[in-house]
């Protein structure tokens, strides 16, 4: 799987080789979750005790000399996840190591949001960390922007220093969830946001990466009269041999400040962190463990308005890769929400075609 992940990473970035014939990839998934109880989070995001959801993610990328095209279309049987363009970008290579994009793209907040996308096969685990969840899955950060994205890098021998700068329209807080700007239904009630990420890769074509990021923006909200949000953090992705075992560690730390415009609701600061350990063995098996938690998240009006956000979780799981780019995953977890906690079992079949 590592080779495929590196290949997809190159396709999704300005490091990609010339895709003169285009690259069309399909990521089908069947996700099942079993909870010890129904989670009542509000009309928009109630989580049933049991649920099975088929999804398909269509990805396309092509390069025409300097012009680049990238699209990702997501189809889900779940009404709360919908069917829409997750990404639709046009890029222009201005120089050897720099590409300017326009459209809807993944906000470069940390590692997870740009390394992985809606094709779950690429992720070792089934679930994403709560702080890295997409807007329609209870996320609390602007994971999608519509605007301009600049990606560039500096090569030094086998190393690479990267810079990502994004400016665009942020999601809006409506009901009990964030809603990113939908390209098929453009609306005016979206405010602006900007993100800067600096990254370092010891090997340009490898998965190991470290970085820092900073973001600031405004989330449109009628209930909270808009929310000013400031995000700062750091992340790391290391892999190597530990006690003669192939081990991978992924971690990130976020510090978020939210300041609602509504009188009587003071600004609050909270932190969120996660650490995931992966151990590959016997060629096709991967054991993974993850812990994630929040600090200072009590009485934060912004978080209280997003009840589907996973505030803390401990999980363990097993992944089995078989045949040609197919995987079965099992994940057992305990998750904490705004007012309830739940023991959960997730089972997923995922694949990549071709």
PEWOSUL-V715384 format. One record per run of one state. SS is the DSSP state (~ for helix, > for strand, _ for the rest). FROM is the first residue (numbers start at 1). TO is the last residue. If there is no record, write none. Layout:
ss=SS from=FROM to=TO
ss=SS from=FROM to=TO
This chain:
ss=_ from=1 to=1
ss=~ from=2 to=12
ss=_ from=13 to=22
ss=> from=23 to=35
ss=_ from=36 to=38
ss=> from=39 to=39
ss=_ from=40 to=46
ss=> from=47 to=47
ss=_ from=48 to=49
ss=> from=50 to=64
ss=_ from=65 to=66
ss=> from=67 to=76
ss=_ from=77 to=83
ss=> from=84 to=95
ss=_ from=96 to=97
ss=> from=98 to=106
ss=_ from=107 to=111
ss=~ from=112 to=115
ss=_ from=116 to=119
ss=~ from=120 to=122
ss=_ from=123 to=129
ss=~ from=130 to=132
ss=_ from=133 to=134
ss=~ from=135 to=137
ss=_ from=138 to=143
ss=> from=144 to=156
ss=_ from=157 to=158
ss=> from=159 to=169
ss=_ from=170 to=171
ss=> from=172 to=174
ss=_ from=175 to=176
ss=> from=177 to=179
ss=_ from=180 to=191
ss=> from=192 to=201
ss=_ from=202 to=208
ss=> from=209 to=221
ss=_ from=222 to=226
ss=> from=227 to=242
ss=_ from=243 to=244
ss=> from=245 to=260
ss=_ from=261 to=267
ss=> from=268 to=281
ss=_ from=282 to=284
ss=> from=285 to=295
ss=_ from=296 to=300
ss=~ from=301 to=304
ss=_ from=305 to=311
ss=> from=312 to=322
ss=_ from=323 to=325
ss=> from=326 to=336
ss=_ from=337 to=340
ss=> from=341 to=351
ss=_ from=352 to=352
ss=> from=353 to=353
ss=_ from=354 to=354
